[in-house]
Amino acid sequence: MLIDADYKPSPEEEEGGRAGKELSFGLCLSGGGFRATLFHLGVMRALHKVGLLERVDAISAVSGGSILAAAYGLAAARAERTGTPFDFESFALSIVRCASRGIRNRVLLKLASPLFLYRWAFRRETRTTLLADAYDAWLLGGATIGDLPESPKIFLNSVCLNNGEIWSFSRDGIHGINSQMVLLSEGHRADVPLSFAVAASSAVPALFPPIMRPRSFFYDPTVEIGYGNGTGQVVDPGFGLMPDPFRYLYFCDGGVLDNVGLETMNYRFNPNVVLISDGGAHFQILASPPTSLVLGYLPIVGRLLFGAAGVLGRVLEMMMRQATAERTDRQEPDHPWRIHKYTISIDSPAINGVEHQVADYVRRIRTDLDAFSTTEIRALVAHGESHVYHYLLLQRANSFGPVLSVTGTQIPTIDGTLKSWTASEQLHLKSSCINSAVVRFVRRSIGALRQRVP
């Protein structure tokens, strides 16, 4: 089961540096909380079943996708180190357990503990630090970015608030992708906790504050961060030298600028073929857009109670959607860095996948880090898995190139029991768009009573 070995780079690709380069395959995993994590898990399960996951050369991930990418990288590195076959189902089970337990509410419950109050008062720790601690305890087991594998390369994307650019954590350290940044390949520390990188990538604004560390946390003292001359000093035209703005580095969710991680994939790896798994938030067209200033300026209240954050939340959704669209679609067809891009979106139904009504409920499931039910997990994983089979069928029928070809005559489908769902399961999924567990329970209860009353 191979990526098409007969593919030849176009003249534009040769100009872009791919002449003589072996065909390479990149996978982008979008943000979107545990919803995205579980959808991507289905995508990766399908790729594993058809033998394509082992051919992935690089993974660029954001937020919820970073949770999965980091855990997968550790599992793959552990299998390679011990010389044992990679056990995908054991890896998948660890992800499902984490998503079924939830993280958000457990983090919020710890805010009142004396230990956190001490860390907040004297060590400038925040609830995002608690988020990193939760990732470390439940999934990553004290690993560092140096524990990530050589192959596939793993890039965990965040936004550096100091200069407003995308920075990525990888085995090689942390790099900004702005071409003006002076960041040498030497001097990067490999002992940065992997949980920090994942928390930085998933620190959703308003829910989790930016996570901050001094520059020495990431680099040796010999490394200078600056513009132009590499002196570590920034020149502000008309005002001369500015104080060092990179003494402390602040990071927030990578989805603020690119929710699918494609720009990092292009800049850091530049593959021939990229499969984008997009489990990001569904952007709804609204007949009555939110106008509430109260909820607009208190987005956490709106999110927790109603699954929406008022006018401010709507504006932020539009800005993030536009920023991601610009980075995903802005390359011209004849651009020398042109890649063959295939996008799998949670918003679309799939051939031989879950029924269309269920697919519509799945795409509206909340993007959060709270506990997901067994029904929600099954639906998200099945939806992601079916999309890969859907795409392989389309490629075989239309001869897209370069084809992610699968040897043999049969392309798998999801288990038949996952294609149809009972009325109670559909009611459960229908309520999954609401962020508050209490409101979800009340809504499901009312719906169940309505079904029983003739």
Disulfide bonds with the S-S distance in Angstrom:
none
